[in-house]
Amino acid sequence: MKGLRKPLRMIAAVALLVIGSLTPSRAADPIKVGFSMALTGAVAQNGKQLLIALEIWRDDVNAKGGLLGRPVELVYYDDQSNPSNVPGIYTKLMTVDKVDLLVGPYATNMVAPAMPVIMQANKTTISLLAIGVNSHFNYSRYFSMVPVGPEGVKAFSRGYFELAAAQKPKPKTVAMIAADAEFAKTAADGAKANAKALGFDIIYDKTYPPSTTDFSPVVRAVQAANADIVFVASYPPDTVGIIRAANEIGYQPKMFGGTMIGLLVTPLKVQLGPLMNGMTIMESFVPAPSFNFPGLQVVLDQYRKRATDQRIDPFGYGFVPFGYAAGQILAQAVTATKSLDHDKIAKYIHANAFKTVAGDIAYNANGDWTEARTVFTQFQNVAPNNIEQFRTVDHQVIVWPDKYKTGKMVYPYADAKK
């Protein structure tokens, strides 16, 4: 037996060395954060901004030592702005790539089909700029990065109708048009509720196919209804088509705008130029001093360097803060719980407030922000072919709410077109 002790000790020592050499590599395995992103298709302009924001967040986290002592790795696929691609992507992320954490997807149209897959796997996700999704699912591990607050989708239009109701004489009738897709229809539902609550009469309410390219018939039909004000819920390509068609036929209701997300994208603003004058739209983030939260400018500076020559929004106001903030919330929850357990992470997010580059954020039971922070802006005195005019709110004046107001609304719409 004595003769065996030395070989056994040697074997044990070698085993300890092997185990010791394996432990650091396991500790250094990356924490994988998975998502789908619209990198091509109708909302790619926005998706590309969000991807850069998440890449900046990843790099900042890794420069500080990562999460739980491990580097962060992003695992993502292009969903092509196509909702039908999303369930398969999230299934692959969880079963093949075996990601540790989830964010996204981006946009209501893509988040809705992802939810059943995420829920079946009992995972937590922080969706990127989707509205009203969890009112259908009531999933406790879902969190939103859109600042609508407890009133949900109605926050996307309440300011529009409050502005209209404040005019003298008050307009009476409303026409609504929306793309026949998840986000636009949800925004339009909230708009109908707000309009009725404030005593407006909805005399025209139609949807159009997302594949529509010629909007002249759509706008002529709205014009024929002869409503006082018009509310539009549209995507980037539709937004351009609707505004151009309205200007071509000289359509000038007393108030014109809505949730037209194409007008959150600076290159589209430059393309449309003075055609936008008088339009009143919902915004979630604006380049006003009241939105200059700690750390924001550093992130935007990094974004602008990376966005150069990519033919995307050079400023990033409408999307970058929310993408980066989603990463911050996830990182704070992981760090505080010292865990990748999705149940612990979700409970922590529900129970705590977060300081982010998009401001202070806390969540209610349904995964929405506890406080709304949407604004309505009006384009005023926009000049042609001038990108710099959109660096501030001088030509996109905040007209609602009073808390963030930077100027007065020009009413009726025709006066702002002069």
ABEGO torsion letter per residue (X at the ends): XAAAAAAAAAAAAAAAAAAAAAAAAAAABBBBBBBBBBABEAAAAAAAAAAAAAAAAAAAAAAAGEBGGBBBBBBBBBAGGBAAAAAAAAAAAAAAAGBABBBOBBEAAAAAAAAAAAAAAGBBBBBBGBBGAAAAAGBAABBBABBAEAAEAAAAAAAAAAAAAABOBBBABBBBBBBBBAAAAAAAAAAAAAAAAAGBBBABBBBBBAABABAAAAAAAAAAAGBABBBBBBBAAAAAAAAAAAAAAGBBBABBEEBBAAAABAAAAAAAEAAABGBBBBBABBBBAAABBBGAAAAAAAAAAAABGAGBBAAGAAAAAAAAAAAAAAAAAAAAAGBABAAAAAAAAAABBBBBAAEBBBBBAAGBBABBBBBBBBBBGBBBGBAAAAABAAABBBAOBAAABABBBBOBAAAAAX
